[in-house]
Amino acid sequence: MYKNKEYGWWSEVVRRALGEHTFERFISMKKHEWDDYRIQVTPYEIEKFLPVM
C-alpha cells in the first residue's frame, strides 16, 4: 500500500500523473537503480581502502 512518508510530498502528484500501476513500477525501478548505483566501487574507494586491506 502507498505510504506518503516513504516517497515524499511529490509522490501524490506523480502518482496522479502516471497512474497507480506505472507509479508503482517507477518506484520499483528507481529502488533497483539506486541499489545498482550504491554497490559500485569507485576509484576513490579503491585508492583509499585497498591499501588498508
LOMI-687127 format. One record per residue (C-alpha): residue number from 1; x, y, z; residue in one letter. Coordinates in steps of 0.001 Angstrom, whole numbers, plus 524288, in hexadecimal, padded with zeros to 5 digits. Example, Ala and Ser with C-alpha at 12.3 -4.5 7.8 and 13.67 -1.06 7.14 Angstrom:
2
+-----+-------+-------+-------+-----+
|   n |     u |     v |     w | res |
+-----+-------+-------+-------+-----+
|   1 | 8300C | 7EE6C | 81E78 |   A |
|   2 | 83566 | 7FBDC | 81BE4 |   S |
+-----+-------+-------+-------+-----+
***
This chain:
53
+-----+-------+-------+-------+-----+
|   n |     u |     v |     w | res |
+-----+-------+-------+-------+-----+
|   1 | 80000 | 80000 | 80000 |   M |
|   2 | 8043B | 80DE6 | 7FD60 |   Y |
|   3 | 80B56 | 81508 | 8083B |   K |
|   4 | 80CC2 | 8239D | 805FF |   N |
|   5 | 817DE | 82505 | 80FD0 |   K |
|   6 | 81FC8 | 81AC5 | 8089F |   E |
|   7 | 81FAB | 821AF | 7FB79 |   Y |
|   8 | 81E8D | 83000 | 7FF45 |   G |
|   9 | 814DB | 83AF2 | 7FCC5 |   W |
|  10 | 81685 | 83A8E | 7EDFF |   W |
|  11 | 811ED | 82C94 | 7ECF2 |   S |
|  12 | 8036A | 82F8F | 7ECAD |   E |
|  13 | 8053C | 8388D | 7E0F6 |   V |
|  14 | 80D7F | 82E71 | 7D9E5 |   V |
|  15 | 8040E | 8237D | 7DD8A |   R |
|  16 | 7F89D | 82AFD | 7D7BD |   R |
|  17 | 8003B | 82E6E | 7CB7B |   A |
|  18 | 8053A | 820A1 | 7C8F1 |   L |
|  19 | 7FA4C | 81855 | 7CE88 |   G |
|  20 | 7FB5B | 80E2C | 7D951 |   E |
|  21 | 801CB | 8031F | 7D1B2 |   H |
|  22 | 80BBE | 80BA6 | 7CABB |   T |
|  23 | 80F09 | 812EA | 7D74A |   F |
|  24 | 81193 | 80659 | 7DECB |   E |
|  25 | 819F9 | 8013E | 7D398 |   R |
|  26 | 82161 | 80E2B | 7D324 |   F |
|  27 | 8243C | 80D88 | 7E1C0 |   I |
|  28 | 82898 | 7FF5A | 7E0A0 |   S |
|  29 | 831B7 | 8028E | 7D55D |   M |
|  30 | 83778 | 80E3B | 7DC99 |   K |
|  31 | 83A1D | 805CD | 7E89B |   K |
|  32 | 84138 | 7FBE0 | 7E016 |   H |
|  33 | 84898 | 806D1 | 7D943 |   E |
|  34 | 84CEF | 80C31 | 7E678 |   W |
|  35 | 85155 | 7FEB2 | 7EAF5 |   D |
|  36 | 8594A | 7FCF1 | 7DE7C |   D |
|  37 | 85FAF | 80A34 | 7E08B |   Y |
|  38 | 861DD | 80831 | 7EF15 |   R |
|  39 | 869B1 | 7FB9D | 7ED83 |   I |
|  40 | 87351 | 80120 | 7E38F |   Q |
|  41 | 8814E | 8025F | 7E838 |   V |
|  42 | 88702 | 80F7C | 7E470 |   T |
|  43 | 89532 | 81271 | 7E0FE |   P |
|  44 | 895AD | 81AAD | 7ED5F |   Y |
|  45 | 891B5 | 80F0D | 7F5B8 |   E |
|  46 | 89BAB | 80644 | 7EF24 |   I |
|  47 | 8A676 | 81043 | 7F137 |   E |
|  48 | 8A2A8 | 81325 | 7FF43 |   K |
|  49 | 89F03 | 805C4 | 80483 |   F |
|  50 | 8A629 | 7FB75 | 7FC7C |   L |
|  51 | 8B38B | 7FE99 | 80255 |   P |
|  52 | 8ADBC | 7FC99 | 80FE4 |   V |
|  53 | 8A9DF | 7EEA5 | 80CB9 |   M |
+-----+-------+-------+-------+-----+
***
